Amino acid sequence: MGADFTTECWLFSELERRPISVKFDEPQTSSDGGAILLRAAERRYGLLGAMGDCVQDGRDESRIRHEIEELMAQRVYAIACGYPDGNDAARLSEDPVHKLLVGRDPITGDALASQPTLSRFENGMSRKELYRMGAALAESVIERHRRRLKGGARLVTIDLDQTEDPTHGQQQLALFNGYYGNWCYLPLMGFISFDHEPDQYLCAAILRPGNAPDKRGAIGVLKRLLARLRAAFPKARFLVRLDAGFASGEIFDFLDEQPHVEYVVAMPKNSRLLSRAGALMTDARRFSKASGRTEHVYGETLYAGRRWKGTRRVIIKAEVTRIGTADPKDNPRFVVTNLRLSPRWVYEKVYCRRGDVENRIKELHHGLEIDRTSCSRFLANQLRVLLTAAAYVLMQELRLSAARTALARAQVCTLRDALLKVAARVASSVRRILLRLPTSFPYRKPWGLVARALAAAPA
């Protein structure tokens, strides 16, 4: 804080018998004292170093004050702490904990990079560098879980989904999408999960134009993920779950060619499928009328689309929904699969679990604001998406380390409030750096459990 800063004072004279004064004059303190957990989590991945190595620094070495990895770390840690904008750099430049996170002395270290420096960094990325950074993200996540599970996962599930990223300016390739009724981007997100673990781990985040079809880029992402996952988990079988927008002959042909790959892919309604579901819908209507509740009946059929190479098994869920006093509504659903399990099991126990991915995407939007893609250049916005993805990977590591606490299934916002947002006084000496946290911190016990888990040797 500059020496010319004038300390303001607020006086509340009516709250207590004695007047209460409030001043912002405590030096070497931070409101993000718990964020040291993020650096401990990053140690398990080496993610920022791997992504930084993908960037060729063409700046004049004699003028460099902020290394590429420092700039990347500054943005990722700030996003995780709830500061998604580059403009937040001015408020955090002298924060001792944020300086500590990027490897600078918290007291005597130079200030962090300014907003203009970060803006030049974001706008300096090439397409090849961003591709390599995306590959480094996937590689780091897969390698982390290979070590954690010792390569012993029996089932690895891959979920792909797209999400709307509304735009409000003149961003490149921000195009109008008729389905969403908005000018937007359509990022493609990829997640992996292992056996019956509850979390889906983000491993791919690709920004796409607003008019991109769902399947755009999906085969390339699946091909790269399957190759790396097979090397990491040689004894595993693989399951791919996709929404209806991905249902196409090219996707099905690709999946059928892959050894030891099962899939469940939602299929859009059409007249032929609705006709085949007719008898099942009749039964569902009869059951719903008798019970007065939502009812569904399962069945299956063999079906071939116009551009498919052959027939495939389609699971039919004939459902009639009833909500309150509203009229009953037909709601048939269809899923294409190569699984040989019963139709009910395939739909309820395999496909429906894909719904958890929606919660992960909501976290990315509402917890980390992955849709803060306000740069004019498309490639700069792709970098922002990758940096937010990296922040989410670290937050997921915190949640994994909190497995035996009340925060085991906490959302990103709750994790931030419980683990990161704690006041800290920072002291630095030749021998050590000391963070003093308040004894009255309400999440002291779970924070300690997470800290001990992360302080252990990386798994």
VENHULIN-V373448 format. One record per backbone hydrogen bond with DSSP energy under -0.5 kcal/mol. CO is the residue of the C=O (numbers start at 0). NH is the residue of the N-H. E is the energy in kcal/mol with one decimal. If there is no record, write none. Layout:
CO&NH&E + CO&NH&E
This chain:
1&4&-1.5 + 4&6&-0.6 + 7&23&-0.7 + 9&11&-0.5 + 9&21&-2.4 + 10&12&-0.6 + 11&19&-2.2 + 18&20&-0.5 + 19&11&-3.3 + 21&9&-2.5 + 22&24&-1.0 + 24&26&-0.8 + 27&425&-3.3 + 29&423&-2.5 + 31&34&-1.8 + 32&35&-1.0 + 33&36&-2.1 + 34&37&-1.4 + 34&38&-0.9 + 35&39&-1.7 + 36&40&-2.5 + 37&41&-2.5 + 38&42&-1.3 + 39&43&-0.6 + 40&43&-1.1 + 41&44&-1.2 + 41&45&-3.2 + 41&46&-0.6 + 45&49&-2.0 + 46&50&-2.5 + 47&51&-2.6 + 48&52&-1.9 + 50&53&-1.1 + 51&54&-1.5 + 54&56&-0.7 + 55&57&-0.9 + 59&62&-2.0 + 60&63&-0.9 + 66&70&-2.3 + 67&71&-2.5 + 68&72&-2.7 + 69&73&-2.9 + 70&74&-2.0 + 71&75&-2.5 + 72&76&-2.7 + 73&77&-1.7 + 74&78&-2.4 + 75&79&-2.2 + 76&80&-1.6 + 77&82&-2.9 + 78&81&-1.5 + 84&87&-1.3 + 85&88&-1.9 + 86&89&-1.0 + 87&90&-0.7 + 87&91&-1.1 + 88&92&-1.1 + 91&94&-1.4 + 92&111&-2.1 + 94&98&-2.1 + 95&99&-2.0 + 96&100&-2.1 + 97&101&-1.0 + 98&103&-2.6 + 99&102&-1.4 + 104&108&-1.4 + 113&117&-2.3 + 114&118&-2.6 + 115&119&-2.3 + 116&120&-2.1 + 117&121&-2.6 + 118&122&-2.1 + 120&123&-1.1 + 121&124&-0.7 + 125&129&-2.1 + 126&130&-2.2 + 127&131&-2.3 + 128&132&-2.2 + 129&133&-2.3 + 130&134&-2.1 + 131&135&-2.3 + 132&136&-2.1 + 133&137&-2.0 + 134&138&-2.7 + 135&139&-2.5 + 136&140&-2.1 + 137&141&-2.6 + 138&142&-2.5 + 139&143&-2.2 + 140&144&-1.9 + 141&145&-2.0 + 142&146&-2.3 + 143&147&-2.0 + 144&148&-2.4 + 145&149&-0.7 + 145&150&-1.6 + 148&151&-1.9 + 153&236&-2.4 + 154&194&-3.4 + 155&238&-2.3 + 156&158&-0.5 + 156&192&-1.9 + 157&240&-2.6 + 158&190&-2.6 + 160&188&-3.2 + 162&186&-0.6 + 164&184&-2.4 + 170&173&-1.6 + 172&174&-1.1 + 172&209&-1.6 + 174&183&-2.3 + 175&177&-0.5 + 176&180&-1.8 + 176&181&-1.3 + 181&176&-2.7 + 182&166&-2.5 + 183&174&-1.3 + 184&164&-2.4 + 186&162&-1.6 + 186&188&-0.5 + 187&205&-2.6 + 188&160&-2.1 + 189&202&-2.8 + 189&203&-1.4 + 190&158&-2.5 + 191&200&-3.4 + 192&156&-2.5 + 193&196&-2.6 + 198&200&-0.5 + 199&201&-0.5 + 200&191&-2.2 + 203&189&-2.5 + 204&206&-0.5 + 205&187&-3.1 + 207&185&-2.1 + 208&211&-1.6 + 212&215&-1.8 + 214&217&-2.1 + 214&218&-0.6 + 216&220&-2.1 + 217&221&-2.8 + 218&222&-2.6 + 219&223&-2.0 + 220&224&-2.6 + 221&225&-2.7 + 222&226&-1.8 + 223&227&-2.0 + 224&228&-2.9 + 225&229&-2.4 + 226&230&-1.4 + 227&231&-1.8 + 228&232&-2.9 + 232&235&-1.7 + 236&155&-2.4 + 237&261&-3.4 + 238&157&-3.1 + 239&263&-2.3 + 240&159&-1.4 + 241&265&-2.0 + 242&245&-1.8 + 243&246&-1.5 + 244&214&-0.5 + 245&247&-0.7 + 247&251&-2.4 + 248&252&-2.7 + 249&253&-2.2 + 250&254&-2.5 + 251&255&-2.6 + 252&256&-1.3 + 253&257&-0.6 + 254&257&-1.0 + 257&260&-0.9 + 259&237&-2.2 + 261&239&-2.4 + 262&337&-1.1 + 262&338&-0.5 + 263&241&-2.0 + 264&335&-3.4 + 266&333&-0.5 + 269&273&-2.6 + 270&274&-2.0 + 271&275&-1.9 + 272&276&-1.5 + 274&277&-1.2 + 276&280&-2.5 + 277&281&-1.9 + 278&282&-1.8 + 279&283&-2.4 + 280&284&-2.5 + 281&285&-2.0 + 282&286&-2.6 + 283&287&-2.4 + 284&288&-2.3 + 285&289&-1.8 + 286&290&-2.2 + 287&291&-2.6 + 294&319&-2.8 + 296&317&-3.1 + 298&315&-2.9 + 300&313&-2.9 + 302&311&-2.6 + 304&307&-1.4 + 311&302&-2.4 + 312&336&-2.1 + 313&300&-2.0 + 314&316&-0.5 + 314&334&-1.9 + 315&298&-2.1 + 315&317&-0.6 + 316&318&-0.8 + 316&332&-2.3 + 317&296&-2.7 + 318&330&-3.3 + 319&294&-1.9 + 320&328&-2.2 + 321&323&-0.5 + 322&325&-1.9 + 328&320&-2.8 + 332&316&-2.8 + 333&266&-2.8 + 334&314&-3.4 + 335&264&-2.8 + 336&312&-0.6 + 341&345&-2.7 + 342&346&-2.2 + 343&347&-2.9 + 344&348&-2.0 + 344&349&-0.9 + 345&349&-0.6 + 345&350&-2.7 + 346&351&-2.4 + 350&353&-2.2 + 351&354&-2.0 + 352&355&-1.4 + 353&356&-1.7 + 354&357&-1.0 + 354&358&-0.7 + 355&358&-0.6 + 355&359&-1.4 + 356&360&-2.3 + 357&361&-2.2 + 358&362&-2.0 + 359&363&-1.9 + 360&364&-1.9 + 361&365&-3.3 + 361&366&-0.5 + 362&366&-2.3 + 362&367&-1.2 + 363&369&-2.5 + 364&368&-0.7 + 368&371&-1.7 + 370&372&-2.0 + 371&373&-0.8 + 375&171&-2.4 + 376&380&-1.6 + 377&381&-2.0 + 378&382&-1.9 + 379&383&-1.9 + 380&384&-2.1 + 381&385&-2.1 + 382&386&-2.7 + 383&387&-2.3 + 384&388&-2.2 + 385&389&-2.4 + 386&390&-2.1 + 387&391&-2.2 + 388&392&-2.3 + 389&393&-1.8 + 390&394&-2.0 + 391&395&-2.5 + 392&396&-1.5 + 393&397&-1.8 + 394&398&-2.0 + 395&399&-2.2 + 396&400&-2.2 + 397&401&-1.1 + 399&402&-1.2 + 401&404&-2.0 + 404&407&-1.4 + 406&409&-1.5 + 410&414&-2.6 + 411&415&-2.6 + 412&416&-2.2 + 413&417&-2.6 + 414&418&-2.6 + 414&419&-0.7 + 415&419&-1.5 + 415&420&-2.4 + 419&33&-1.6 + 419&34&-0.6 + 419&421&-1.9 + 421&32&-2.5 + 422&437&-0.7 + 423&29&-2.3 + 424&435&-3.0 + 426&433&-3.1 + 431&428&-2.5 + 433&426&-2.7 + 433&435&-0.6 + 434&436&-0.7 + 435&424&-2.1 + 437&440&-1.4 + 440&443&-1.4 + 442&446&-2.4 + 443&447&-2.2 + 444&448&-2.0 + 445&449&-2.5 + 446&450&-2.7 + 447&451&-2.4 + 448&452&-2.0 + 449&453&-2.4 + 450&454&-2.2 + 451&455&-1.0
